[in-house]
Amino acid sequence: MTAEAMVTSPFVGSATDGDRPLRIALLTYKGNPFCGGQGVYVRHLSRELVRLGHSVEVIGAQPYPVLDTGATLTELPSLDLYRQPDPFRTPKRDEYRDWIDAVEVATMWTGGFPEPLTFSLRARRHLAARAGEFDVIHDNQTLGYGLLADLGAPLVTTIHHPITVDRKLDLAAAKDRRKRASVRRWYGFTRMQGRVARRLPSVLTVSGSSKQEIAEHLGVRDERIHVVHIGADTDLWSPDASVAEVPGRIVTTSSADVPLKGLVHLVEALAKLRTEQPEAHLVVVGKRAEQGPVARAIETYGLQDAVRFVKGITDAELVDLVRSAQVSCVPSLYEGFSLPAAEAMATGTPLVATTGGAIPEVAGPDGETCLAVPPGDAGALAAALGRLLGDAQLRARLGAAGRERVLSRFTWARAAEGTAAHYRAAVEQAARSRRAR
């Protein structure tokens, strides 16, 4: 049965688990499918939930997610204050629609990040007007005050990892008091997210490492947190021997020049590596930052011709880019899961990855399915990259083992099955609570 057929009449027959199909509202305040894990999560999870027989409506703000056939998109627009090419813009008077817009602008003007709060308020209003249309509401890490209201259906929330981890790393990288004050203002929304998280009945997360961080940083009780691993689209992300391997090519994904992603350490490692292997070069999937630590490192080490940034490419072009690399690399200081690691492994491209956060849960044991190095260690990164670039047999062995690991543990089909099981548990718990009243 096609995805289109399954959603034509979502309440006739049963889902693949034999029970009634669910009507799911999937909320995402930021849905860019090309950089950042939230948009990727929404796209692939919604597709697989539809394949299981459920009806999925994604309710999102800019940048809007790209969805595959079957799921529908309802746009819940913000003022889009961080859009390109005019980020941190001041809206024109006729753009203001209500008091939520005023809150959004005022928070931006004072150095804060308003989108989690303002999206949650808009979502509460939208869902209140549609009470009874959904069986379950799934929030994708908004964690805003608006979601504590009665939304008309039980709420399940995914927390990929606590943003307090990003805040801690950004504060550590801030060079002066003024910058630290700016970081604290920007991350002011994390206080709200902690308060909301502690009141949620059901939290999903993507790794055991993230579960520990959520309990520690946000104070959520352990029994409320459930791990549902995500993964790769293993049909799309697959080996293809017809794609030519480019000697010396290293590929990485970095959606932003922030300390968390560790890109500056990879650039430093490349500089060390090229003293022995001058053909080594780096392709970064993401936007080039004209200023900041990565730009300075590229200039300092004279790597302008050895580091290339690509963005806005199609899924097929991205997969072929990874296939063409001799090595993929995840240099992050911390990841709540690391989709780039799973996707690269699924293509059979050998992986060098740090041991930051949940990356070892995905990448597997050092020397068996990847080469693992400590986070923030440019020397160790250079050594591991050089070892792989110089050993074709090792690349072949790790690449094959990496794909097998992903196929057995980390697929979107498995993620959807696990997520749907928690939806049903939340629906049943809500029904029991109503009967007990």
KAZI-V254397 format. One record per backbone hydrogen bond with DSSP energy under -0.5 kcal/mol. NH is the residue of the N-H (numbers start at 0). CO is the residue of the C=O. E is the energy in kcal/mol with one decimal. If there is no record, write none. Layout:
BEGIN
nh:NH co:CO e:E
nh:NH co:CO e:E
END
This chain:
BEGIN
nh:5 co:1 e:-1.9
nh:6 co:2 e:-1.4
nh:7 co:3 e:-0.7
nh:7 co:4 e:-0.6
nh:8 co:4 e:-0.7
nh:9 co:6 e:-0.6
nh:11 co:8 e:-1.7
nh:14 co:18 e:-3.5
nh:15 co:51 e:-2.2
nh:17 co:14 e:-2.3
nh:23 co:21 e:-0.7
nh:23 co:54 e:-3.2
nh:24 co:135 e:-2.1
nh:25 co:23 e:-0.6
nh:25 co:56 e:-2.6
nh:26 co:24 e:-0.6
nh:26 co:137 e:-3.2
nh:27 co:58 e:-2.1
nh:30 co:60 e:-0.6
nh:30 co:62 e:-1.9
nh:38 co:31 e:-0.6
nh:39 co:35 e:-0.9
nh:40 co:36 e:-2.5
nh:41 co:37 e:-2.2
nh:42 co:38 e:-2.2
nh:43 co:39 e:-2.3
nh:44 co:40 e:-2.5
nh:45 co:41 e:-2.0
nh:46 co:42 e:-1.6
nh:47 co:43 e:-2.1
nh:48 co:44 e:-2.4
nh:49 co:45 e:-2.0
nh:50 co:46 e:-1.9
nh:51 co:47 e:-1.2
nh:52 co:49 e:-1.8
nh:53 co:48 e:-2.0
nh:54 co:21 e:-2.6
nh:55 co:53 e:-0.5
nh:56 co:23 e:-2.7
nh:57 co:55 e:-0.5
nh:57 co:71 e:-3.3
nh:58 co:25 e:-2.5
nh:58 co:56 e:-0.5
nh:59 co:57 e:-0.6
nh:59 co:73 e:-2.0
nh:60 co:27 e:-1.4
nh:66 co:64 e:-0.5
nh:70 co:67 e:-0.9
nh:71 co:55 e:-2.1
nh:73 co:57 e:-3.2
nh:74 co:72 e:-0.5
nh:75 co:59 e:-3.1
nh:82 co:79 e:-1.1
nh:87 co:80 e:-2.1
nh:88 co:80 e:-1.3
nh:88 co:85 e:-0.6
nh:90 co:88 e:-0.6
nh:94 co:91 e:-2.0
nh:95 co:91 e:-0.5
nh:95 co:92 e:-1.2
nh:101 co:97 e:-1.2
nh:102 co:98 e:-2.1
nh:103 co:99 e:-2.2
nh:104 co:100 e:-2.3
nh:105 co:101 e:-2.6
nh:106 co:102 e:-2.4
nh:107 co:103 e:-1.8
nh:108 co:104 e:-2.8
nh:109 co:105 e:-1.4
nh:110 co:107 e:-1.8
nh:111 co:106 e:-2.7
nh:112 co:185 e:-0.7
nh:113 co:111 e:-0.6
nh:116 co:113 e:-0.6
nh:117 co:113 e:-2.5
nh:118 co:114 e:-2.6
nh:119 co:115 e:-1.6
nh:120 co:116 e:-1.9
nh:121 co:117 e:-2.1
nh:122 co:118 e:-2.9
nh:123 co:119 e:-2.2
nh:124 co:120 e:-1.9
nh:125 co:121 e:-2.5
nh:126 co:122 e:-3.0
nh:127 co:123 e:-2.3
nh:128 co:124 e:-1.4
nh:129 co:126 e:-1.1
nh:130 co:127 e:-1.0
nh:132 co:129 e:-2.0
nh:134 co:22 e:-2.5
nh:135 co:22 e:-1.6
nh:136 co:153 e:-2.7
nh:137 co:24 e:-3.5
nh:138 co:136 e:-0.6
nh:138 co:155 e:-2.6
nh:139 co:26 e:-1.9
nh:140 co:138 e:-1.1
nh:140 co:157 e:-1.1
nh:146 co:143 e:-1.8
nh:147 co:144 e:-2.0
nh:148 co:145 e:-1.1
nh:150 co:148 e:-0.8
nh:153 co:134 e:-0.7
nh:155 co:136 e:-2.8
nh:156 co:201 e:-2.0
nh:157 co:138 e:-2.9
nh:158 co:156 e:-0.5
nh:158 co:203 e:-2.7
nh:159 co:157 e:-0.5
nh:164 co:161 e:-1.9
nh:165 co:161 e:-0.5
nh:166 co:162 e:-2.3
nh:167 co:163 e:-2.2
nh:168 co:164 e:-2.0
nh:169 co:165 e:-2.7
nh:170 co:166 e:-2.5
nh:171 co:167 e:-2.0
nh:172 co:168 e:-1.5
nh:173 co:169 e:-1.0
nh:173 co:170 e:-0.5
nh:179 co:175 e:-2.2
nh:180 co:176 e:-2.3
nh:181 co:177 e:-1.9
nh:182 co:178 e:-2.4
nh:183 co:179 e:-2.3
nh:184 co:180 e:-2.0
nh:185 co:181 e:-2.4
nh:186 co:182 e:-2.3
nh:187 co:184 e:-1.5
nh:188 co:185 e:-0.6
nh:189 co:186 e:-1.9
nh:190 co:187 e:-1.4
nh:191 co:187 e:-0.6
nh:192 co:188 e:-2.2
nh:193 co:189 e:-2.1
nh:194 co:190 e:-2.0
nh:195 co:191 e:-2.7
nh:196 co:192 e:-2.6
nh:197 co:193 e:-1.9
nh:198 co:195 e:-1.6
nh:199 co:196 e:-1.4
nh:202 co:223 e:-2.6
nh:203 co:156 e:-3.5
nh:204 co:225 e:-2.4
nh:210 co:206 e:-1.8
nh:211 co:207 e:-1.9
nh:212 co:208 e:-2.1
nh:213 co:209 e:-2.8
nh:214 co:210 e:-2.1
nh:215 co:211 e:-2.3
nh:216 co:212 e:-3.5
nh:217 co:212 e:-0.5
nh:217 co:213 e:-1.7
nh:218 co:213 e:-0.6
nh:218 co:214 e:-0.7
nh:219 co:213 e:-1.1
nh:223 co:220 e:-1.9
nh:224 co:221 e:-1.6
nh:225 co:202 e:-2.7
nh:227 co:204 e:-3.1
nh:227 co:225 e:-0.5
nh:231 co:409 e:-2.0
nh:233 co:231 e:-1.3
nh:236 co:232 e:-3.4
nh:237 co:235 e:-1.4
nh:242 co:239 e:-1.8
nh:243 co:241 e:-0.6
nh:245 co:323 e:-3.2
nh:246 co:244 e:-0.6
nh:248 co:245 e:-2.0
nh:249 co:280 e:-2.1
nh:250 co:326 e:-1.9
nh:251 co:282 e:-2.2
nh:253 co:284 e:-2.0
nh:257 co:255 e:-1.8
nh:260 co:257 e:-1.4
nh:261 co:257 e:-0.6
nh:261 co:258 e:-1.4
nh:264 co:261 e:-0.7
nh:265 co:261 e:-1.3
nh:266 co:262 e:-2.3
nh:267 co:263 e:-2.0
nh:268 co:264 e:-2.2
nh:269 co:265 e:-2.4
nh:270 co:266 e:-1.9
nh:271 co:267 e:-1.8
nh:272 co:268 e:-2.7
nh:273 co:269 e:-2.4
nh:274 co:270 e:-0.5
nh:274 co:271 e:-1.0
nh:275 co:272 e:-1.6
nh:276 co:272 e:-2.7
nh:279 co:276 e:-2.2
nh:280 co:247 e:-2.4
nh:281 co:305 e:-3.1
nh:282 co:249 e:-2.7
nh:283 co:281 e:-0.5
nh:283 co:307 e:-3.3
nh:284 co:251 e:-3.0
nh:284 co:282 e:-0.5
nh:285 co:283 e:-1.1
nh:285 co:309 e:-2.3
nh:289 co:287 e:-0.5
nh:295 co:291 e:-2.3
nh:296 co:292 e:-2.2
nh:297 co:293 e:-2.5
nh:298 co:294 e:-1.9
nh:299 co:295 e:-3.0
nh:300 co:296 e:-2.4
nh:301 co:298 e:-0.9
nh:302 co:297 e:-2.8
nh:305 co:302 e:-1.6
nh:306 co:302 e:-1.2
nh:307 co:281 e:-2.6
nh:309 co:283 e:-2.6
nh:317 co:313 e:-2.5
nh:318 co:314 e:-2.6
nh:319 co:315 e:-2.2
nh:320 co:316 e:-2.0
nh:321 co:317 e:-2.1
nh:322 co:318 e:-2.6
nh:323 co:319 e:-1.9
nh:324 co:320 e:-0.6
nh:324 co:321 e:-1.0
nh:325 co:248 e:-1.7
nh:326 co:248 e:-1.6
nh:327 co:349 e:-2.8
nh:328 co:250 e:-2.2
nh:329 co:351 e:-2.2
nh:332 co:259 e:-2.4
nh:333 co:259 e:-1.2
nh:341 co:337 e:-1.6
nh:342 co:338 e:-2.9
nh:343 co:339 e:-2.3
nh:344 co:340 e:-2.4
nh:345 co:341 e:-1.9
nh:346 co:342 e:-1.0
nh:346 co:343 e:-0.7
nh:347 co:344 e:-1.5
nh:348 co:343 e:-1.6
nh:351 co:327 e:-2.4
nh:352 co:370 e:-2.3
nh:353 co:329 e:-1.9
nh:354 co:372 e:-1.2
nh:357 co:334 e:-3.1
nh:358 co:355 e:-1.8
nh:360 co:357 e:-1.0
nh:361 co:357 e:-1.2
nh:361 co:358 e:-0.8
nh:362 co:358 e:-3.2
nh:363 co:359 e:-1.9
nh:366 co:369 e:-3.3
nh:367 co:364 e:-1.7
nh:368 co:364 e:-1.9
nh:369 co:364 e:-0.9
nh:370 co:350 e:-2.1
nh:371 co:369 e:-0.5
nh:372 co:352 e:-1.9
nh:376 co:373 e:-1.2
nh:377 co:375 e:-0.8
nh:380 co:376 e:-2.1
nh:381 co:377 e:-2.5
nh:382 co:378 e:-2.1
nh:383 co:379 e:-2.3
nh:384 co:380 e:-2.7
nh:385 co:381 e:-2.5
nh:386 co:382 e:-2.2
nh:387 co:383 e:-2.1
nh:388 co:384 e:-2.7
nh:389 co:385 e:-1.5
nh:390 co:387 e:-1.5
nh:394 co:390 e:-2.1
nh:395 co:391 e:-2.3
nh:396 co:392 e:-2.3
nh:397 co:393 e:-2.7
nh:398 co:394 e:-2.4
nh:399 co:395 e:-2.1
nh:400 co:396 e:-2.2
nh:401 co:397 e:-2.5
nh:402 co:398 e:-1.9
nh:403 co:399 e:-1.9
nh:404 co:400 e:-1.9
nh:405 co:401 e:-2.0
nh:406 co:402 e:-2.6
nh:407 co:403 e:-1.7
nh:408 co:404 e:-1.3
nh:409 co:405 e:-2.2
nh:410 co:408 e:-0.5
nh:411 co:231 e:-0.9
nh:414 co:410 e:-1.8
nh:415 co:411 e:-2.5
nh:416 co:412 e:-2.0
nh:417 co:413 e:-2.3
nh:418 co:414 e:-2.4
nh:419 co:415 e:-2.7
nh:420 co:416 e:-1.7
nh:421 co:417 e:-1.4
nh:422 co:418 e:-1.9
nh:423 co:419 e:-2.3
nh:424 co:420 e:-1.7
nh:425 co:421 e:-2.2
nh:426 co:422 e:-2.6
nh:427 co:423 e:-2.5
nh:428 co:424 e:-2.4
nh:429 co:425 e:-2.3
nh:430 co:426 e:-2.0
nh:431 co:427 e:-2.4
nh:432 co:428 e:-2.2
nh:433 co:429 e:-2.0
nh:434 co:430 e:-2.2
nh:435 co:431 e:-1.7
nh:436 co:432 e:-0.7
nh:436 co:433 e:-0.8
END
